[in-house]
Amino acid sequence: MASAEPRADAADPEAGACAPQSAPPLSPPAEVRVRRALLSVSDKRGVVDFARGLADLGVELISTGGTARELADAGIESRTVEDLTGFPEVLEGRVKTLNPRIHAGLLAVRSDPDHSATLDEHEIEPIDLVCVNLYPFERTANRRGASDAEVIEDIDVGGPTLIRAAAKNHAFVAAVVKPESYDAVLEELHSLGCRISAQTRAALALEAFSLTARYDAEVARWFSEREEDFPALYVRAYEKVLDLSYGENPHQRAAYYAQTGARTHLLSMVSKLHGRELSFNNLLDLDSVRRLIGEFEVPAAAIVKHNNPSGCALAETASEAFERALDTDPTSAFGGVVCLNRPVDAALAERLSSMFTEMIFAPGYDDEAGEILQRKENLRILRDAERRNWPETEHEFRRVRGGMLLQDRDEALELRDEMEVVTEHRPSEAEWGDLLFAWKVCKHVRSNAIVLARNLATVGIGAGQMSRVDSVGLALEKAGSKVAGGVMASDAFFPFADGPEVAIEAGVCCIIQPGGSRRDPEVVEACERAGVAMVLTSRRHFRH
């Protein structure tokens, strides 16, 4: 057996050249004495009071241009960065803190003798606390009319570098990045004799890295949205809006997060006026019903249960629209979410309070309506003041195991003049109105989706069945005799003529569907024989 090659290890003097270097000894103190602080903030909220509190504790203050002027105006002395570095701010402020005298003062491991010797050799002053926030990139990028040059100018470079340096070395440095943290930091400094604990430094480091991650995500998002294709790396940041009472089931924890930088989100400009805490399922239903009701400009009402509409209707008033939506399926509406696009008056409030409803969502409630509805202790009452639209360029995604599926939004619906009547019998104007209404509702029903409608109100909805003919049967069962003279919408083509035939036998007089099946001629022929109009849209609207 051949002898083994000699092993290079720590005992081998020749091994050192390629062996990984060990980390410097790290013995961070439980508490760090704050003697010197660097302040450089774009968001000036609270910085004067924070700086005054530090100065009163004897902390030496160093600040950059705008922050230094803010402090000076308040009568607070601070040392300029230029005085510390010996180098002026240049390039209109693009370069001011990117200097070894600052970053060595932040990154030095104070327990490492070599690091301390280096600071002494170069006469570098350690910095124990940084108070930094960033250029308002997100606000500028979302401002209507902002030019590319303006957006790019608000990409902060020095600020994130300061924050990351301080947070990396949180064993010896405190990184304060949120005005909301100022009071707590000052309180601890007062209570600990101008010292800050390891626990607080670690918590501040988490806030710091979360801030820079969010900031970088927003910059990446802005660049990626300028491209038409899906980006190779999909970077987004989400911020917690609220904890939810529970998830899909009571044993599951849940929270709602909104995408940072989004122009609007599910709960933006929404006020909860009354009732129990919101749950995971409440928000899923709310998202569904808001998308549906957003299809209509005239007074409309919709009721959603388990992420599917149980009824939807248009009318001259919100009260009438609600009654017609409820009439679709009163049984399934029990415990549902009601959404209206008009304010709720006292009469409608009385009607709503007479039934069990999980949540009501409307743009307003008159005083008497609010009093009536709040008699129900658990009823969630939400007021919608959001008037901004969700940008059409925004993608939709679904979480899957270890990843996500990303797609364009299924936003626009086909116009009437883009559709094709493929039967000899043509819809009347009233039937066209019902067809287009049913087609809008159908897009918001889970596949396989069938919607029966009459006089701008649903009369039966079949959702989530594995067979399209079963969805037709379910919708007809819900509709009963109300289907006679009504229309039917299908979110995808009929693979066989059996679905339309069953509906025609029950009294449906017009059908709208995408088409695209190789058996389309058989389906059309079934309608021709019965004298029923069929309209093809050429685009399906699955919702899985």
C-alpha positions in Angstrom: 0.0 0.0 0.0 1.5 3.3 -1.0 2.2 5.8 1.8 -0.2 8.7 2.1 0.7 12.2 1.1 1.7 14.4 4.1 -1.4 16.2 5.4 -1.2 20.0 5.5 -2.7 21.2 8.8 -2.1 23.9 11.4 1.1 22.1 12.6 2.6 22.2 9.1 4.6 25.5 8.6 4.0 25.2 4.9 0.2 25.1 5.2 -0.3 28.6 6.2 0.0 30.2 2.7 -3.3 28.6 1.5 -5.1 27.9 4.8 -8.1 30.1 5.6 -7.3 32.8 8.0 -9.0 32.6 11.3 -11.3 35.4 12.4 -9.9 38.0 14.7 -10.6 37.4 18.4 -14.0 38.8 19.3 -14.9 39.6 22.8 -17.7 42.1 22.6 -18.7 43.8 25.8 -22.2 43.4 27.1 -22.5 47.2 27.0 -20.8 49.7 24.8 -19.9 53.2 25.9 -21.1 55.7 23.3 -18.6 58.6 23.0 -18.9 59.6 19.4 -21.9 59.5 17.0 -22.3 60.2 13.3 -25.6 61.6 12.2 -26.6 61.8 8.5 -30.3 61.7 7.8 -32.5 62.4 4.8 -35.7 62.1 6.9 -35.1 64.8 9.5 -38.1 63.8 11.8 -37.0 63.8 15.4 -33.3 64.1 14.6 -32.9 67.5 16.5 -34.3 66.0 19.7 -32.2 62.9 19.3 -29.0 64.9 18.7 -29.8 67.1 21.7 -30.3 64.1 23.9 -27.0 62.6 22.8 -25.2 66.0 23.3 -26.7 66.3 26.8 -25.1 62.9 27.6 -21.7 64.2 26.5 -21.6 62.4 23.2 -19.5 64.1 20.4 -21.6 64.7 17.3 -20.4 64.4 13.7 -22.8 65.3 10.9 -23.0 65.8 7.2 -24.2 68.8 5.2 -28.0 69.0 5.5 -28.1 67.4 8.9 -25.4 69.7 10.2 -27.4 72.7 9.1 -30.6 71.3 10.8 -28.7 70.9 14.1 -27.0 74.3 13.8 -30.4 76.0 13.3 -31.6 74.3 16.5 -28.5 75.6 18.4 -26.8 72.1 18.5 -23.0 72.0 17.8 -21.7 69.2 15.7 -18.4 68.5 14.0 -18.4 68.2 10.2 -17.4 65.1 8.4 -14.9 67.1 6.5 -13.2 68.0 9.8 -13.0 64.3 10.6 -11.8 63.0 7.3 -9.7 66.0 6.1 -11.5 65.7 2.8 -14.4 67.9 1.6 -17.8 66.7 0.4 -17.5 66.5 -3.4 -19.6 65.8 -6.5 -22.6 67.8 -5.2 -22.7 65.5 -2.1 -22.4 62.2 -4.0 -19.2 61.6 -2.0 -19.0 62.7 1.6 -18.8 59.7 4.0 -17.0 57.2 1.7 -13.7 57.6 3.4 -11.3 55.2 5.3 -11.2 57.4 8.3 -15.0 56.9 8.8 -15.3 53.2 7.8 -12.2 52.2 9.8 -13.7 54.0 12.7 -16.9 51.9 12.3 -15.5 48.5 11.3 -12.6 48.2 13.8 -12.9 45.2 16.1 -12.2 47.0 19.4 -11.1 43.8 21.2 -8.5 43.1 18.5 -5.1 44.6 19.4 -4.0 44.8 15.8 -7.2 46.8 14.9 -6.6 49.1 17.8 -3.0 49.6 16.8 -4.1 50.5 13.3 -6.5 53.1 14.5 -3.8 54.6 16.7 -1.2 54.5 13.9 -3.5 56.5 11.5 -5.0 58.6 14.3 -8.5 57.3 13.4 -11.3 58.1 15.9 -13.7 55.2 16.6 -17.4 55.9 16.0 -19.8 54.2 18.4 -23.2 55.1 17.0 -24.5 56.0 13.6 -27.9 57.6 13.0 -28.5 57.3 9.3 -31.5 57.0 7.0 -31.6 57.0 3.2 -32.5 59.2 0.2 -36.2 58.9 -0.5 -35.7 56.6 -3.5 -39.1 54.9 -3.1 -41.0 58.1 -2.9 -39.2 59.6 -5.9 -39.6 56.4 -8.0 -43.4 56.4 -7.3 -43.9 60.1 -8.1 -45.8 60.7 -11.2 -43.6 62.4 -13.8 -40.3 61.7 -12.1 -37.5 61.5 -14.7 -35.0 58.6 -14.8 -32.3 61.1 -13.8 -34.3 62.2 -10.7 -34.9 58.6 -9.7 -31.3 57.6 -10.2 -30.0 60.6 -8.2 -32.0 59.3 -5.2 -30.2 55.9 -5.2 -28.2 56.3 -2.0 -24.7 54.9 -1.9 -23.0 56.3 1.2 -25.9 55.8 3.5 -26.3 52.0 3.0 -22.6 51.7 3.3 -22.5 53.4 6.6 -25.5 51.4 7.8 -24.0 48.0 6.7 -20.6 48.8 8.3 -22.2 49.8 11.6 -24.6 46.8 11.6 -21.9 44.3 10.7 -19.8 45.6 13.6 -22.8 45.7 16.0 -20.7 44.0 18.6 -19.2 47.5 19.1 -21.4 49.9 17.2 -25.1 50.9 17.4 -26.8 51.4 14.0 -29.9 53.6 14.4 -31.9 53.8 11.2 -35.5 54.6 12.2 -36.8 57.8 13.9 -39.2 55.5 15.8 -36.2 54.1 17.6 -34.7 57.4 18.9 -36.6 57.6 22.1 -35.9 54.0 23.1 -32.2 54.4 22.4 -32.0 57.6 24.4 -33.8 56.0 27.3 -31.4 53.1 27.4 -28.4 55.4 27.2 -29.7 57.4 30.1 -30.4 54.3 32.2 -27.1 52.7 31.5 -24.8 55.7 31.9 -24.4 56.4 28.2 -24.0 52.7 27.4 -26.0 50.6 25.0 -26.6 46.8 25.5 -25.6 44.0 23.3 -29.3 43.0 23.0 -30.3 46.4 21.7 -27.3 46.6 19.3 -28.4 43.3 17.8 -32.0 44.4 17.5 -30.8 47.6 15.8 -28.6 45.6 13.4 -31.7 43.6 12.4 -33.5 46.9 11.7 -30.5 48.2 9.8 -30.1 45.2 7.5 -33.9 45.0 6.9 -33.8 48.6 5.8 -30.9 48.2 3.4 -32.5 45.0 2.0 -35.8 46.8 1.4 -34.0 49.7 -0.2 -32.0 47.5 -2.6 -35.1 45.5 -3.4 -36.9 48.8 -4.4 -34.0 49.8 -6.6 -33.9 46.4 -8.2 -37.7 46.5 -8.7 -37.5 49.9 -10.5 -34.9 48.6 -12.9 -36.7 45.3 -13.5 -40.0 47.0 -14.3 -38.4 49.0 -17.0 -37.9 45.7 -18.9 -40.7 43.8 -20.6 -39.5 40.3 -19.8 -39.7 38.6 -16.4 -36.4 39.4 -14.6 -33.8 36.7 -14.0 -33.9 37.5 -10.3 -37.3 38.6 -8.9 -36.6 40.8 -6.0 -39.4 42.3 -3.9 -39.6 43.4 -0.2 -42.7 43.0 1.9 -43.5 44.8 5.2 -45.9 43.5 7.9 -49.1 45.5 8.1 -50.8 43.6 10.8 -51.0 40.3 12.6 -54.1 38.3 11.8 -56.2 36.4 14.3 -55.3 33.1 12.7 -54.6 31.4 9.3 -56.9 29.2 7.2 -57.4 27.2 10.4 -57.3 28.4 14.0 -54.1 26.4 14.7 -52.2 28.3 12.0 -50.5 31.6 12.8 -50.9 34.3 10.1 -49.9 37.9 9.2 -50.6 40.3 6.4 -47.6 41.8 4.5 -47.8 44.6 1.9 -45.3 45.0 -0.9 -43.1 47.9 -0.2 -43.3 50.6 -2.8 -46.6 49.4 -4.2 -48.9 52.2 -5.3 -51.8 50.5 -3.5 -52.5 47.3 -1.7 -55.4 45.3 -0.2 -55.7 47.4 2.9 -54.4 50.7 1.8 -56.7 53.6 2.7 -59.0 51.0 4.4 -60.3 51.7 7.9 -61.6 49.0 10.2 -64.5 50.7 12.0 -65.8 47.8 14.2 -65.7 44.1 14.9 -63.4 41.2 15.5 -59.8 41.0 14.3 -59.3 40.2 10.6 -58.4 36.6 9.7 -56.4 35.1 6.8 -59.6 33.9 5.2 -61.3 37.3 5.6 -58.5 38.9 3.5 -58.6 36.2 0.9 -62.3 36.8 0.5 -61.8 40.6 0.6 -59.3 40.4 -2.2 -61.7 38.4 -4.4 -64.7 40.6 -3.8 -62.7 43.8 -4.4 -61.5 42.6 -7.7 -65.0 41.6 -8.7 -66.7 44.8 -7.6 -64.0 46.8 -9.3 -65.3 45.7 -12.7 -68.4 48.0 -12.3 -69.0 51.7 -12.3 -72.8 51.6 -11.6 -74.2 50.6 -8.2 -73.1 47.0 -7.6 -73.1 44.5 -4.8 -71.3 41.2 -4.4 -71.2 38.5 -1.8 -68.1 36.2 -1.6 -67.8 33.0 0.4 -64.7 30.8 0.4 -63.0 32.9 -2.2 -65.9 32.6 -4.7 -68.8 34.9 -5.4 -72.2 33.5 -4.3 -74.0 36.4 -5.9 -73.4 39.6 -7.8 -75.8 42.2 -9.2 -76.2 45.7 -10.6 -79.1 48.0 -9.9 -80.1 51.7 -9.4 -79.2 51.6 -5.7 -76.9 49.7 -3.4 -79.8 48.3 -1.5 -81.5 46.9 -4.6 -78.1 45.5 -5.9 -77.6 43.7 -2.6 -81.0 42.1 -2.5 -80.6 40.8 -6.1 -77.1 39.5 -5.3 -78.4 37.8 -2.1 -81.3 36.2 -4.1 -78.7 34.2 -6.2 -77.9 31.9 -3.3 -79.1 33.0 0.2 -77.9 29.8 1.7 -74.3 30.2 0.6 -74.3 33.9 1.5 -74.5 32.8 5.2 -71.2 33.9 6.8 -70.0 35.6 3.6 -68.3 38.9 2.9 -70.4 41.7 1.4 -68.9 44.3 -0.8 -70.7 47.4 -2.2 -69.4 50.3 -4.3 -71.8 52.8 -2.9 -72.3 54.0 0.8 -74.5 52.1 3.1 -77.7 53.8 4.4 -79.8 53.0 7.4 -82.3 50.8 5.5 -79.5 48.7 4.0 -77.8 48.5 7.4 -81.0 47.1 8.9 -81.1 44.5 6.2 -77.5 43.5 6.6 -77.8 43.3 10.4 -80.7 40.8 10.0 -78.3 38.2 8.6 -75.1 36.6 9.6 -72.2 38.2 7.7 -68.5 38.0 8.5 -67.6 41.4 7.0 -69.0 44.4 5.2 -66.8 46.5 2.8 -68.1 49.8 1.4 -66.9 53.3 0.6 -68.9 54.8 3.5 -71.7 54.4 6.1 -74.1 57.2 7.2 -74.2 57.8 10.9 -77.4 55.8 11.5 -76.1 52.9 9.4 -72.9 52.8 11.5 -74.9 52.7 14.7 -77.1 49.9 13.5 -74.3 47.7 12.2 -72.2 48.2 15.3 -74.9 46.5 17.4 -73.5 43.3 16.1 -70.4 42.8 18.3 -68.4 40.6 16.0 -69.3 42.1 12.6 -66.2 43.4 10.8 -67.0 46.8 9.3 -64.5 48.2 6.8 -64.6 51.6 5.0 -62.8 51.9 1.7 -61.2 55.3 0.9 -58.8 54.1 -1.7 -59.3 55.7 -5.1 -56.1 54.6 -6.8 -56.0 51.7 -9.2 -53.7 48.8 -9.0 -51.1 49.3 -11.8 -51.7 47.0 -14.7 -48.0 46.3 -15.0 -47.9 44.7 -11.6 -47.5 40.9 -11.7 -49.4 38.3 -9.8 -47.7 35.3 -8.1 -48.6 32.2 -6.3 -46.4 30.6 -3.7 -45.5 26.9 -4.4 -43.1 24.6 -2.6 -39.7 26.3 -2.5 -40.6 28.9 -5.1 -43.4 30.8 -6.8 -45.2 31.1 -10.1 -45.3 34.5 -11.7 -47.7 35.8 -14.3 -49.2 38.9 -15.9 -52.5 40.0 -14.3 -55.6 38.8 -16.0 -56.9 42.4 -16.1 -58.5 43.5 -19.3 -61.7 41.9 -20.6 -62.6 41.6 -24.3 -64.8 44.3 -25.8 -68.1 43.5 -27.5 -66.8 44.4 -30.9 -63.9 41.9 -30.4 -66.4 39.0 -29.9 -68.0 36.8 -32.5 -71.6 35.7 -32.7 -71.3 32.3 -34.3 -75.0 31.4 -34.5 -77.7 32.6 -36.8 -79.7 33.8 -33.9 -78.1 37.0 -32.5 -78.5 38.4 -29.0 -80.8 41.3 -28.3 -79.4 44.5 -26.7 -80.7 43.4 -23.3 -79.2 39.9 -23.8 -75.9 41.5 -24.8 -76.0 43.4 -21.4 -76.5 40.2 -19.5 -73.8 38.4 -21.5 -71.2 41.0 -20.8 -72.2 41.2 -17.1 -72.0 37.4 -16.7 -68.6 37.4 -18.6 -67.2 39.9 -16.1 -68.4 37.9 -13.1 -67.2 34.6 -14.6 -63.6 35.8 -14.6 -63.7 36.0 -10.8 -65.1 32.5 -10.2 -62.8 29.6 -9.6 -62.5 27.2 -12.5 -64.4 25.4 -13.9 -66.6 28.5 -13.8 -70.2 28.8 -15.0 -72.3 31.9 -14.3 -76.0 32.2 -15.1 -77.4 35.7 -15.1 -80.6 37.5 -15.9 -81.4 41.3 -15.8 -77.8 42.2 -14.7 -77.9 39.8 -11.7 -76.5 36.4 -11.2 -79.1 33.7 -10.7 -76.7 30.7 -10.3 -73.0 30.1 -10.1 -71.1 26.8 -10.5 -67.5 27.0 -9.2 -64.5 24.8 -8.7 -65.8 21.6 -10.2 -63.5 19.1 -12.0 -66.0 18.7 -14.8 -67.5 21.6 -16.7 -70.8 19.9 -17.1 -70.9 19.4 -13.3 -70.4 23.2 -12.9 -73.3 23.7 -15.3 -75.5 21.4 -13.2 -74.5 23.1 -10.0 -75.3 26.5 -11.4 -78.7 25.3 -12.7 -79.5 23.8 -9.3 -78.8 27.1 -7.6 -80.8 29.0 -10.2 -83.9 26.8 -10.3 -86.7 28.5 -12.3 -84.9 31.9 -12.3 -82.7 30.6 -15.2 -85.5 30.8 -17.8 -84.7 33.5 -20.3 -81.3 34.1 -18.8 -77.7 33.8 -20.2 -74.8 31.5 -19.4 -71.1 32.3 -19.3 -68.2 29.8 -19.2 -64.6 30.8 -18.4 -63.2 28.2 -20.9 -64.5 26.3 -23.9 -67.1 23.5 -23.7 -65.3 20.2 -24.5 -68.6 18.6 -25.4 -72.1 19.8 -26.3 -73.6 18.3 -23.1 -73.1 21.4 -20.9 -74.9 23.8 -23.3 -77.6 21.3 -24.0 -78.4 20.9 -20.3 -78.5 24.7 -19.9 -80.7 25.2 -23.0 -83.1 22.6 -21.8 -83.4 24.5 -18.5 -84.3 27.8 -20.3 -80.9 29.5 -21.1 -81.3 31.7 -24.3 -77.8 32.9 -24.9 -74.3 31.5 -24.1 -70.9 33.2 -24.0 -67.7 31.3 -23.9 -64.1 31.5 -25.3 -64.3 28.7 -27.9 -61.2 26.9 -29.0 -62.3 23.3 -28.7 -62.0 20.9 -31.6 -65.7 20.1 -30.9 -66.7 23.8 -31.2 -68.8 22.9 -34.4 -70.9 20.4 -32.3 -71.4 22.9 -29.5 -72.5 25.6 -32.0 -74.8 23.2 -33.8 -76.5 22.4 -30.5 -77.3 26.1 -30.1 -78.4 26.4 -33.7 -80.9 23.6 -33.3 -82.4 25.2 -30.2 -82.4 28.8 -31.6 -80.0 29.9 -28.9 -77.3 32.6 -29.5 -73.7 31.7 -28.9 -70.9 34.3 -28.6 -67.2 33.4 -28.7 -64.7 35.7 -27.0 -61.5 33.9 -28.2 -59.9 34.3 -24.7 -60.4 32.2 -21.6 -60.2 33.4 -18.0 -59.2 30.5 -15.8 -58.9 31.3 -12.1 -57.3 28.4 -10.2 
